[in-house]
Amino acid sequence: MISDDRTLGSTLDLVRTALLAALCAAVGYLLAGIPNVELISTATFVCGALCGVRRGAVIGLLGGGIFAGLNPNGLSPPPLYAAQVTGFVLLGAGGGAMGPILGRAGLGLQAVVAAACGFALTLVYDVLTNVAVWLMAREGASLIAVIVGGLSFPLPLLHVGVNTLAFGLVVPAVLRAVRRRSAA
């Protein structure tokens, strides 16, 4: 682990938090031109797993806020921006909550648990953003119809599928690499 939440106030940990948030935002820009294919969710989750719940949430807030606020596809309207940032906070905090479990698990279990987290957290993120779109549009469709409809088209299914795969492959690899580096 990089550090835990108990040292959140030290200067070194503040710098690390800022650097990890910047890394998450930068990773977000890598695939910004491909709709619903992204790695910022995976990066935010991994940072949370390495740093703990509170720092993971802060990294999600900062990294997700920068990425959504300076998105090459344009700035989101306020309700959508708030939903996106909330989703990234949950991704970082979720990684922090799962970090101790992932740290004790074997490689196979790590991959399965990480993939399940990717699936669940991406669904939560997509529901949050669909609710925000509903709040902005409200053109006669019910909230349930917008959520179900918004999750059933090919692009949202691609988003969930890619993130499930990315979490299952990337999270165990990064955690093992950090563990090896820390042991050396």
N, CA and C of each residue as an Amber inpcrd file, in Angstrom:
protein
   552
   0.8280000  -1.1800000   0.0000000   0.0000000   0.0000000   0.0000000
   0.8750000   1.2480000   0.0000000   0.3920000   2.2770000  -0.6310000
   1.1290000   3.5320000  -0.6620000   1.1090000   4.1600000   0.7220000
  -0.0350000   4.2650000   1.3080000  -0.2090000   4.6920000   2.6920000
  -1.6740000   4.4890000   3.0280000  -2.0150000   4.7320000   4.2660000
  -3.4190000   4.5540000   4.6110000  -4.0380000   5.8890000   5.0030000
  -5.3260000   5.8510000   5.2840000  -6.0730000   7.0700000   5.5470000
  -5.6450000   7.7950000   6.8230000  -4.9570000   7.1210000   7.7250000
  -4.6040000   7.7720000   8.9870000  -3.5910000   8.8890000   8.7920000
  -2.8560000   8.8780000   7.6790000  -1.8340000   9.8950000   7.4380000
  -2.2790000  10.9000000   6.3860000  -3.5730000  11.0890000   6.2490000
  -4.1200000  11.9340000   5.1950000  -3.5820000  13.3610000   5.2350000
  -3.1920000  13.8680000   6.3820000  -2.8070000  15.2670000   6.4950000
  -1.3550000  15.5840000   6.2230000  -0.4650000  14.6210000   6.1030000
   0.9440000  14.9410000   5.8990000   1.1650000  15.5220000   4.5020000
   2.1680000  16.3520000   4.3910000   2.4710000  16.9980000   3.1100000
   2.7680000  15.9720000   2.0360000   3.5340000  14.9580000   2.3530000
   3.8740000  13.9300000   1.3720000   2.6130000  13.2200000   0.8800000
   1.7010000  12.9200000   1.7700000   0.4710000  12.2460000   1.3610000
  -0.4450000  13.1630000   0.5590000  -0.4420000  14.4500000   0.8650000
  -1.2150000  15.3930000   0.0560000  -0.6550000  15.4690000  -1.3590000
   0.6580000  15.4720000  -1.4780000   1.2940000  15.4940000  -2.7990000
   0.9910000  14.1990000  -3.5440000   1.1040000  13.0710000  -2.8600000
   0.7700000  11.7900000  -3.4970000  -0.6780000  11.7530000  -3.9710000
  -1.5740000  12.2580000  -3.1400000  -2.9880000  12.2880000  -3.5030000
  -3.1970000  13.1400000  -4.7500000  -2.5780000  14.3050000  -4.7800000
  -2.7050000  15.1850000  -5.9510000  -2.1200000  14.5290000  -7.2010000
  -0.9750000  13.8840000  -7.0610000  -0.3560000  13.2070000  -8.2150000
  -1.2180000  12.0520000  -8.7180000  -1.7820000  11.2830000  -7.8040000
  -2.6440000  10.1740000  -8.2260000  -3.9280000  10.6890000  -8.8740000
  -4.4640000  11.7950000  -8.3720000  -5.6500000  12.3880000  -9.0030000
  -5.3050000  12.8660000 -10.4140000  -4.1480000  13.4930000 -10.5630000
  -3.7180000  13.9440000 -11.8890000  -3.4890000  12.7530000 -12.8180000
  -2.9330000  11.6790000 -12.2870000  -2.7400000  10.4670000 -13.0810000
  -4.0840000   9.9230000 -13.5640000  -5.0610000   9.8760000 -12.6700000
  -6.3970000   9.3880000 -13.0540000  -6.9900000  10.2510000 -14.1590000
  -6.8980000  11.5710000 -14.0070000  -7.4320000  12.4640000 -15.0390000
  -6.7070000  12.2290000 -16.3630000  -5.3880000  12.1000000 -16.3190000
  -4.6150000  11.8770000 -17.5440000  -4.9960000  10.5590000 -18.2030000
  -5.1690000   9.5210000 -17.4090000  -5.5930000   8.2250000 -17.9530000
  -6.9650000   8.3570000 -18.6070000  -7.8120000   9.2130000 -18.0640000
  -9.1280000   9.4490000 -18.6470000  -9.0520000   9.9890000 -20.0590000
  -8.0410000  10.7880000 -20.3320000  -7.9150000  11.3900000 -21.6580000
  -7.3860000  10.4030000 -22.7010000  -6.7850000   9.3030000 -22.2660000
  -6.2010000   8.3490000 -23.2180000  -7.2060000   7.8430000 -24.2460000
  -8.3920000   7.5050000 -23.8080000  -9.3930000   6.9100000 -24.6960000
 -10.6310000   7.7860000 -24.8440000 -10.4830000   9.0840000 -24.6000000
 -11.6320000   9.9910000 -24.5960000 -12.3510000  10.0360000 -25.9420000
 -11.6790000   9.7000000 -27.0140000 -12.3040000   9.7350000 -28.3330000
 -13.1540000   8.5220000 -28.6560000 -13.1150000   7.5020000 -27.7960000
 -13.8840000   6.2760000 -28.0330000 -15.0630000   6.2660000 -27.0580000
 -16.2990000   6.3560000 -27.5780000 -17.4570000   6.4220000 -26.6810000
 -17.5680000   5.2100000 -25.7540000 -17.7130000   5.4830000 -24.4720000
 -17.9540000   4.4900000 -23.4170000 -16.8290000   3.4750000 -23.2430000
 -15.6480000   3.7750000 -23.7250000 -14.4640000   2.9580000 -23.4530000
 -13.4920000   3.8780000 -22.7250000 -13.2020000   3.5470000 -21.4830000
 -12.3640000   4.4280000 -20.6620000 -11.6050000   3.6200000 -19.6180000
 -10.5310000   4.2020000 -19.1350000  -9.7350000   3.5610000 -18.0900000
  -9.6700000   4.3820000 -16.8050000 -10.3080000   5.5440000 -16.7760000
 -10.2570000   6.3830000 -15.5830000 -10.9560000   5.7070000 -14.4010000
 -12.0030000   4.9540000 -14.6710000 -12.6930000   4.2380000 -13.5830000
 -11.7620000   3.2170000 -12.9500000 -11.0540000   2.4760000 -13.7750000
 -10.1110000   1.4720000 -13.2720000  -8.9850000   2.1410000 -12.4930000
  -8.4370000   3.2210000 -13.0340000  -7.3470000   3.9340000 -12.3550000
  -7.8100000   4.4740000 -11.0060000  -9.0030000   5.0290000 -10.9550000
  -9.5310000   5.5830000  -9.7110000  -9.7420000   4.4850000  -8.6720000
 -10.2800000   3.3460000  -9.1060000 -10.4930000   2.2160000  -8.2040000
  -9.1580000   1.7070000  -7.6570000  -8.1620000   1.5540000  -8.5280000
  -6.8400000   1.0740000  -8.0990000  -6.2300000   2.0380000  -7.0890000
  -6.3290000   3.3370000  -7.3530000  -5.7860000   4.3180000  -6.4100000
  -6.4650000   4.2030000  -5.0490000  -7.7740000   4.0020000  -5.0570000
  -8.4820000   3.7960000  -3.8070000  -8.0150000   2.5440000  -3.0970000
  -7.8280000   1.4510000  -3.8560000  -7.3600000   0.1950000  -3.2560000
  -5.9850000   0.3700000  -2.6210000  -5.1590000   1.2130000  -3.2040000
  -3.8100000   1.4340000  -2.6820000  -3.7780000   2.4240000  -1.5160000
  -4.7400000   3.3460000  -1.4720000  -4.6560000   4.4590000  -0.5250000
  -5.7080000   4.4660000   0.5740000  -6.7560000   3.6790000   0.4490000
  -7.7970000   3.6650000   1.4570000  -9.0470000   4.4050000   1.0070000
 -10.0810000   4.2860000   1.8140000 -11.3990000   4.8050000   1.4530000
 -11.3880000   6.3290000   1.3120000 -10.9310000   7.0370000   2.3330000
 -10.9940000   8.5020000   2.2970000 -10.1230000   9.0860000   1.1960000
  -8.8820000   8.6370000   1.1130000  -7.9970000   9.1670000   0.0630000
  -8.4850000   8.7290000  -1.3060000  -9.0300000   7.5270000  -1.4180000
  -9.6010000   7.0890000  -2.6850000 -10.7410000   7.9940000  -3.1190000
 -11.5840000   8.3730000  -2.1550000 -12.6980000   9.2760000  -2.4600000
 -12.1770000  10.6440000  -2.9000000 -11.1450000  11.1420000  -2.2240000
 -10.5650000  12.4420000  -2.5870000  -9.9310000  12.3600000  -3.9810000
  -9.2320000  11.2700000  -4.2650000  -8.6400000  11.0890000  -5.5890000
  -9.7420000  11.0380000  -6.6450000 -10.8320000  10.3480000  -6.3610000
 -11.9600000  10.3140000  -7.2830000 -12.5700000  11.6840000  -7.4930000
 -12.7170000  12.4370000  -6.4120000 -13.2770000  13.7840000  -6.4870000
 -12.4010000  14.6830000  -7.3640000 -11.1100000  14.6810000  -7.0960000
 -10.2020000  15.5700000  -7.8310000  -9.9750000  15.0900000  -9.2720000
  -9.6120000  13.8250000  -9.4150000  -9.3390000  13.2950000 -10.7570000
 -10.5690000  13.3010000 -11.6420000 -11.6950000  12.8420000 -11.0950000
 -12.9420000  12.8390000 -11.8480000 -13.4360000  14.2430000 -12.1240000
 -13.2550000  15.1510000 -11.1610000 -13.6630000  16.5410000 -11.3580000
 -12.8640000  17.2220000 -12.4530000 -11.5710000  16.9570000 -12.4830000
 -10.7260000  17.5250000 -13.5400000 -11.1200000  16.9470000 -14.8900000
 -11.2370000  15.6280000 -14.9540000 -11.5530000  14.9870000 -16.2290000
 -12.9190000  15.4200000 -16.7560000 -13.9380000  15.3910000 -15.9150000
 -15.2830000  15.7670000 -16.3650000 -15.3710000  17.2640000 -16.6400000
 -14.6190000  18.0530000 -15.9090000 -14.6550000  19.4990000 -16.0980000
 -13.8760000  19.9780000 -17.3090000 -12.8290000  19.2700000 -17.6500000
 -11.9930000  19.6470000 -18.8010000 -12.0550000  18.5700000 -19.8760000
 -13.2060000  17.9730000 -20.0410000 -13.3890000  16.8780000 -20.9860000
 -13.2660000  17.3910000 -22.4190000 -12.5220000  16.6770000 -23.2630000
 -12.3860000  17.1180000 -24.6540000 -13.7210000  17.1050000 -25.4160000
 -14.6950000  16.3680000 -24.9160000 -16.0090000  16.3330000 -25.5570000
 -16.9050000  17.4770000 -25.0900000 -16.4080000  18.3050000 -24.2050000
 -17.1670000  19.4470000 -23.7180000 -17.5510000  19.3060000 -22.2560000
 -17.8150000  20.4300000 -21.6250000 -18.2150000  20.4640000 -20.2200000
 -19.6390000  19.9580000 -20.0770000 -19.8380000  19.0990000 -19.1280000
 -21.1800000  18.5700000 -18.8600000 -22.0220000  19.6270000 -18.1570000
 -23.3380000  19.6120000 -18.3850000 -24.2230000  20.4900000 -17.6040000
 -24.1010000  20.1410000 -16.1140000 -24.3770000  21.1090000 -15.2220000
 -24.1500000  20.8830000 -13.7830000 -24.7220000  19.5840000 -13.2000000
 -25.9720000  19.1800000 -13.4850000 -26.4430000  17.9250000 -12.8880000
 -25.6440000  16.7020000 -13.3610000 -25.2670000  16.6840000 -14.6200000
 -24.4830000  15.5670000 -15.1480000 -23.0710000  15.5930000 -14.5880000
 -22.4830000  16.7760000 -14.4910000 -21.1490000  16.9140000 -13.9100000
 -21.1440000  16.4020000 -12.4680000 -22.1460000  16.7900000 -11.6980000
 -22.2410000  16.3360000 -10.3030000 -22.3810000  14.8180000 -10.2380000
 -23.1690000  14.2410000 -11.1380000 -23.3330000  12.7830000 -11.1570000
 -22.0340000  12.0920000 -11.5320000 -21.3140000  12.6370000 -12.4980000
 -20.0380000  12.0490000 -12.9040000 -19.0250000  12.0910000 -11.7610000
 -18.8970000  13.2340000 -11.1250000 -17.9450000  13.3710000 -10.0250000
 -18.3380000  12.4590000  -8.8620000 -19.6260000  12.3850000  -8.5570000
 -20.0910000  11.4740000  -7.5010000 -19.7240000  10.0340000  -7.8450000
 -19.8860000   9.6620000  -9.0980000 -19.5100000   8.3190000  -9.5330000
 -18.0370000   8.0420000  -9.3170000 -17.1770000   9.0280000  -9.6150000
 -15.7390000   8.8350000  -9.4120000 -15.3820000   8.7710000  -7.9310000
 -16.0730000   9.5470000  -7.1020000 -15.8640000   9.4630000  -5.6480000
 -16.1960000   8.0490000  -5.1750000 -17.3080000   7.5030000  -5.6580000
 -17.7000000   6.1370000  -5.2700000 -16.6990000   5.0990000  -5.7830000
 -16.1550000   5.3130000  -6.9640000 -15.1370000   4.3920000  -7.4870000
 -13.8920000   4.3890000  -6.5970000 -13.4200000   5.5770000  -6.2120000
 -12.2400000   5.6530000  -5.3510000 -12.4970000   5.0830000  -3.9640000
 -13.6400000   5.4320000  -3.3880000 -13.9890000   4.9020000  -2.0640000
 -14.2180000   3.4000000  -2.1250000 -14.8460000   2.9300000  -3.2060000
 -15.0610000   1.4850000  -3.3770000 -13.7470000   0.7350000  -3.4620000
 -12.7930000   1.2990000  -4.1830000 -11.4620000   0.6870000  -4.2390000
 -10.8240000   0.6410000  -2.8650000 -10.9860000   1.7330000  -2.1050000
 -10.4460000   1.7620000  -0.7480000 -11.0760000   0.7240000   0.1500000
 -12.3860000   0.5390000   0.0090000 -13.0830000  -0.4600000   0.8270000
 -12.6650000  -1.8770000   0.4530000 -12.4090000  -2.1020000  -0.8240000
 -12.0540000  -3.4490000  -1.2840000 -10.5520000  -3.7270000  -1.2200000
  -9.7490000  -2.6950000  -1.0230000  -8.2950000  -2.8560000  -0.9970000
  -7.7970000  -3.9330000  -0.0470000  -8.2380000  -3.9350000   1.2120000
  -7.7530000  -4.9680000   2.1310000  -8.1560000  -6.3820000   1.6920000
  -9.3400000  -6.5320000   1.1520000  -9.7940000  -7.8450000   0.6720000
  -8.9660000  -8.2820000  -0.5220000  -8.7660000  -7.3640000  -1.4660000
  -7.9740000  -7.6780000  -2.6540000  -6.5220000  -7.9700000  -2.2920000
  -6.0090000  -7.2630000  -1.2910000  -4.6200000  -7.4690000  -0.8760000
  -4.3590000  -8.8490000  -0.2960000  -5.3780000  -9.4760000   0.2890000
  -5.2140000 -10.8070000   0.8900000  -5.5690000 -11.9320000  -0.0650000
  -6.2490000 -11.6200000  -1.1480000  -6.7510000 -12.6560000  -2.0590000
  -5.6560000 -13.1360000  -3.0070000  -5.8210000 -14.3630000  -3.4680000
  -4.9400000 -14.8910000  -4.4990000  -5.2770000 -14.2440000  -5.8350000
  -4.4420000 -14.4800000  -6.8230000  -4.5900000 -13.8210000  -8.1190000
  -5.9480000 -14.0870000  -8.7640000  -6.3940000 -15.3300000  -8.7690000
  -7.6730000 -15.6650000  -9.3860000  -8.8390000 -14.9760000  -8.6970000
  -8.8450000 -15.0170000  -7.3690000  -9.9170000 -14.3650000  -6.6110000
  -9.8470000 -12.8490000  -6.7670000  -8.6360000 -12.3030000  -6.8050000
  -8.4830000 -10.8670000  -7.0420000  -9.1480000 -10.4660000  -8.3530000
  -8.8890000 -11.2370000  -9.3920000  -9.4510000 -10.9230000 -10.7120000
 -10.9720000 -10.9830000 -10.6860000 -11.5230000 -12.0000000 -10.0460000
 -12.9820000 -12.1500000  -9.9900000 -13.6140000 -11.0260000  -9.1680000
 -13.0470000 -10.7340000  -8.0040000 -13.5940000  -9.6860000  -7.1420000
 -13.4640000  -8.3200000  -7.8210000 -12.3160000  -8.0620000  -8.4180000
 -12.1220000  -6.7850000  -9.1040000 -13.0880000  -6.6440000 -10.2750000
 -13.2730000  -7.7030000 -11.0430000 -14.2120000  -7.6580000 -12.1700000
 -15.6420000  -7.4110000 -11.6720000 -16.0220000  -8.0590000 -10.5860000
 -17.3560000  -7.8500000 -10.0170000 -17.5210000  -6.4060000  -9.5470000
 -16.4730000  -5.8500000  -8.9520000 -16.5190000  -4.4430000  -8.5380000
 -16.6440000  -3.5300000  -9.7590000 -15.8950000  -3.8380000 -10.8090000
 -15.9970000  -3.0490000 -12.0360000 -17.3960000  -3.0750000 -12.6090000
 -18.0000000  -4.2540000 -12.6290000 -19.3710000  -4.4020000 -13.1280000
 -20.3360000  -3.5630000 -12.2900000 -20.2960000  -3.7560000 -10.9710000
 -21.2490000  -3.0850000 -10.0760000 -21.0430000  -1.5740000 -10.0510000
 -19.8110000  -1.1270000  -9.9270000 -19.5600000   0.3090000  -9.8260000
 -19.8330000   1.0300000 -11.1430000 -19.6050000   0.3610000 -12.2660000
 -19.9310000   0.9730000 -13.5530000 -21.4420000   1.0980000 -13.7140000
 -22.1830000   0.0890000 -13.2670000 -23.6470000   0.1930000 -13.2910000
 -24.1230000   1.3640000 -12.4270000 -23.5550000   1.5090000 -11.2440000
 -23.9290000   2.6200000 -10.3630000 -23.6180000   3.9510000 -11.0500000
 -22.4340000   4.0580000 -11.6270000 -22.0390000   5.2760000 -12.3360000
 -23.0300000   5.5810000 -13.4580000 -23.3610000   4.5760000 -14.2530000
 -24.2790000   4.7840000 -15.3750000 -25.6880000   5.1490000 -14.9020000
 -26.1400000   4.5530000 -13.8090000 -27.4520000   4.9260000 -13.2570000
 -27.4190000   6.3820000 -12.7900000 -26.3560000   6.7820000 -12.1030000
 -26.2400000   8.1750000 -11.6490000 -26.3050000   9.1480000 -12.8260000
 -25.5680000   8.8560000 -13.8790000 -25.5650000   9.7650000 -15.0230000
 -26.9010000   9.7410000 -15.7660000 -27.5620000   8.5790000 -15.8170000
 -28.8850000   8.5220000 -16.4530000 -29.9160000   9.3110000 -15.6530000
 -29.8350000   9.2540000 -14.3380000 -30.7390000  10.0520000 -13.4990000
 -30.4940000  11.5410000 -13.7540000 -29.2340000  11.9320000 -13.8810000
 -28.9210000  13.3410000 -14.1550000 -29.4910000  13.7770000 -15.5030000
 -29.3830000  12.9210000 -16.5030000 -29.9520000  13.2390000 -17.8180000
 -31.4650000  13.3710000 -17.7030000 -32.0860000  12.4860000 -16.9460000
 -33.5380000  12.5600000 -16.7460000 -33.9240000  13.8730000 -16.0630000
 -33.1490000  14.2760000 -15.0580000 -33.4370000  15.5300000 -14.3630000
 -33.3470000  16.7250000 -15.3060000 -32.4300000  16.6570000 -16.2660000
 -32.2660000  17.7720000 -17.1950000 -33.3330000  17.7650000 -18.2900000
 -33.7290000  16.6010000 -18.7680000 -34.6180000  16.5200000 -19.9320000
 -36.0870000  16.4450000 -19.5410000 -36.4530000  15.4990000 -18.7290000
 -37.8300000  15.2700000 -18.2640000 -38.8880000  15.5060000 -19.3460000
 -38.7280000  14.8380000 -20.4430000 -39.6840000  15.0030000 -21.5330000
 -40.7160000  13.8950000 -21.5380000 -41.3930000  13.6940000 -20.4340000
 -42.4860000  12.7420000 -20.3560000 -42.0760000  11.3170000 -20.0250000
 -40.8260000  10.9760000 -20.1320000 -40.3920000   9.6130000 -19.8160000
 -40.2480000   9.4670000 -18.3000000 -40.6100000   8.3040000 -17.8080000
 -40.4430000   8.0490000 -16.3760000 -38.9720000   7.8050000 -16.0670000
 -38.6240000   8.0130000 -14.8190000 -37.2410000   7.7920000 -14.3940000
 -36.8280000   6.3490000 -14.6580000 -37.6760000   5.3960000 -14.3420000
 -37.3610000   3.9820000 -14.5570000 -37.1140000   3.7090000 -16.0420000
 -37.9360000   4.2780000 -16.9070000 -37.7630000   4.0760000 -18.3490000
 -36.4280000   4.6370000 -18.8220000 -36.0330000   5.7920000 -18.3050000
 -34.7610000   6.3970000 -18.6970000 -33.5920000   5.5530000 -18.2040000
 -33.6640000   5.0700000 -16.9680000 -32.5750000   4.2520000 -16.4270000
 -32.4590000   2.9420000 -17.1990000 -33.5640000   2.2260000 -17.3510000
 -33.5340000   0.9350000 -18.0500000 -33.1520000   1.1340000 -19.5190000
 -33.7550000   2.1210000 -20.1510000 -33.4190000   2.3980000 -21.5440000
 -31.9860000   2.8300000 -21.7110000 -31.5100000   3.6480000 -20.7820000
 -30.1360000   4.1340000 -20.8510000 -29.0970000   3.0680000 -20.6110000
 -29.4750000   1.9930000 -19.9310000 -28.5300000   0.9130000 -19.6520000
 -28.6180000  -0.2190000 -20.6710000 -29.5990000  -0.1670000 -21.5640000
 -29.8220000  -1.3320000 -22.4260000 -29.3340000  -1.1460000 -23.8540000
 -28.8300000  -0.0050000 -24.2010000 -28.3180000   0.2060000 -25.5440000
 -26.8880000  -0.3040000 -25.6390000 -26.3790000  -0.5050000 -26.8440000
 -25.0370000  -1.0890000 -26.9960000 -23.9140000  -0.3150000 -26.3030000
 -23.9340000   1.0150000 -26.3420000 -22.8140000   1.7520000 -25.7420000
 -22.7370000   1.5910000 -24.2190000 -23.8420000   1.6980000 -23.4770000
 -23.7370000   1.4370000 -22.0310000 -23.3400000  -0.0110000 -21.7280000
 -23.8250000  -0.9460000 -22.5250000 -23.4100000  -2.3420000 -22.3240000
 -21.9230000  -2.4930000 -22.5930000 -21.4180000  -1.7820000 -23.5980000
 -19.9840000  -1.7760000 -23.8780000 -19.2220000  -1.1980000 -22.6920000
 -19.7370000  -0.1100000 -22.1160000 -19.0940000   0.5310000 -20.9610000
 -18.9500000  -0.4520000 -19.8050000 -20.0340000  -1.1330000 -19.4740000
 -20.0090000  -2.1020000 -18.3760000 -19.0740000  -3.2630000 -18.7110000
 -19.1530000  -3.7690000 -19.9250000 -18.3140000  -4.8970000 -20.3200000
 -16.8370000  -4.5690000 -20.3120000 -16.4760000  -3.4280000 -20.8830000
 -15.0640000  -3.0290000 -20.9260000 -14.5350000  -2.8010000 -19.5170000
 -15.3200000  -2.1240000 -18.6720000 -14.8460000  -1.8860000 -17.3070000
 -14.7360000  -3.1710000 -16.5050000 -15.6580000  -4.0970000 -16.6920000
 -15.5660000  -5.3860000 -16.0010000 -14.2640000  -6.0820000 -16.3820000
 -13.9690000  -6.1080000 -17.6590000 -12.7370000  -6.7280000 -18.1400000
 -11.5020000  -5.9690000 -17.6560000 -11.5210000  -4.6490000 -17.7650000
 -10.3750000  -3.8430000 -17.3490000 -10.0890000  -4.0020000 -15.8540000
 -11.1250000  -3.9670000 -15.0260000 -10.9240000  -4.1500000 -13.5880000
 -10.3200000  -5.5270000 -13.3210000 -10.8580000  -6.5600000 -13.9670000
 -10.3790000  -7.9220000 -13.7330000  -8.9420000  -8.1370000 -14.1520000
  -8.4910000  -7.4240000 -15.1700000  -7.1210000  -7.5870000 -15.6630000
  -6.1380000  -6.6080000 -15.0150000  -6.5230000  -5.3510000 -14.9170000
  -5.5910000  -4.3120000 -14.4850000  -5.4090000  -4.2720000 -12.9750000
  -6.4970000  -4.3640000 -12.2230000  -6.4030000  -4.2110000 -10.7680000
  -5.4400000  -5.2370000 -10.1500000  -5.5900000  -6.5460000 -10.4200000
  -4.6380000  -7.4940000  -9.8330000  -3.1960000  -7.2460000 -10.2800000
  -3.0100000  -6.8730000 -11.5430000  -1.6490000  -6.6360000 -12.0450000
  -0.9920000  -5.4640000 -11.3330000  -1.7210000  -4.3750000 -11.1590000
  -1.1470000  -3.2000000 -10.4990000  -0.9000000  -3.4830000  -9.0160000
  -1.8520000  -4.1200000  -8.3530000  -1.6620000  -4.4270000  -6.9290000
  -0.4590000  -5.3360000  -6.7140000  -0.2760000  -6.3260000  -7.5640000
   0.8960000  -7.2100000  -7.4520000   2.1860000  -6.4580000  -7.7230000
   2.1920000  -5.5830000  -8.7230000   3.3960000  -4.8100000  -9.0400000
   3.7660000  -3.8850000  -7.8810000   2.7800000  -3.2450000  -7.2690000
   3.0450000  -2.3630000  -6.1360000   3.5430000  -3.1760000  -4.9450000
   2.9350000  -4.3370000  -4.7210000   3.3720000  -5.1980000  -3.6140000
   4.8310000  -5.6400000  -3.8110000   5.1710000  -6.0360000  -5.0320000
   6.5690000  -6.4390000  -5.3200000   7.5180000  -5.2760000  -5.1200000
   7.1260000  -4.1110000  -5.5870000   7.9640000  -2.9200000  -5.4730000
   8.1520000  -2.5270000  -4.0040000   7.0880000  -2.6550000  -3.2190000
   7.1520000  -2.3100000  -1.7970000   8.0190000  -3.2870000  -1.0200000
   8.0320000  -4.5510000  -1.4520000   8.8190000  -5.5690000  -0.7570000
  10.3030000  -5.4560000  -1.0650000  10.6210000  -4.8090000  -2.1790000
  12.0390000  -4.7130000  -2.5920000  12.7770000  -3.6500000  -1.8500000
